Amino acid sequence: MFGLGIIKGTIIGVGIGVMAGLALKEVCKMKKKKDQISKTENDIVDTETVNTN
């Protein structure tokens, strides 16, 4: 019975680790996408500023 508890605990721990890893990966994807959007907006503003001068 003790061995079964260790195996069950390990499976639960690995499951939690995988879920946390996937969540962190999604957060990084969203942050990267947000940074790319901000960079694109800054490029557009710079281009408009150069054209008006």
Backbone torsions as a table, in degrees:
resi	resn	phi	psi	omega
1	MET	NA	-36.0	-179.6
2	PHE	-65.2	-41.1	178.5
3	GLY	-62.8	-38.1	178.9
4	LEU	-64.4	-38.0	177.6
5	GLY	-65.2	-39.4	179.2
6	ILE	-65.9	-44.0	179.6
7	ILE	-63.2	-45.3	179.9
8	LYS	-62.9	-42.4	178.3
9	GLY	-63.8	-38.5	178.9
10	THR	-65.6	-44.0	179.0
11	ILE	-61.7	-43.8	178.9
12	ILE	-64.1	-43.0	179.6
13	GLY	-62.7	-43.2	178.1
14	VAL	-65.0	-40.4	178.4
15	GLY	-60.1	-44.4	178.8
16	ILE	-64.6	-40.4	179.0
17	GLY	-62.7	-42.3	178.9
18	VAL	-65.1	-43.7	-179.9
19	MET	-63.6	-41.8	178.9
20	ALA	-65.1	-39.5	178.3
21	GLY	-63.0	-43.4	178.8
22	LEU	-65.3	-40.0	178.7
23	ALA	-63.4	-43.2	179.3
24	LEU	-64.0	-39.1	178.3
25	LYS	-61.9	-42.5	179.3
26	GLU	-65.3	-39.5	178.9
27	VAL	-62.8	-41.6	179.4
28	CYS	-65.9	-38.7	178.0
29	LYS	-62.2	-45.3	-178.9
30	MET	-64.3	-40.3	-179.9
31	LYS	-65.5	-42.5	179.7
32	LYS	-63.6	-41.7	179.4
33	LYS	-64.5	-40.7	179.2
34	LYS	-64.3	-40.4	178.4
35	ASP	-65.0	-38.3	178.9
36	GLN	-66.2	-39.4	178.5
37	ILE	-64.0	-43.2	179.4
38	SER	-63.4	-41.6	179.8
39	LYS	-63.6	-42.2	179.0
40	THR	-63.5	-42.5	178.6
41	GLU	-62.8	-40.4	178.7
42	ASN	-65.2	-38.9	177.8
43	ASP	-63.9	-40.2	179.6
44	ILE	-64.4	-44.2	179.4
45	VAL	-62.9	-43.1	179.4
46	ASP	-61.5	-42.2	-179.2
47	THR	-63.8	-43.3	179.9
48	GLU	-65.8	-37.0	179.7
49	THR	-65.9	-42.5	-179.2
50	VAL	-65.5	-39.1	-178.1
51	ASN	-69.0	-31.1	-177.4
52	THR	-79.3	-20.1	-178.5
53	ASN	-80.9	NA	NA
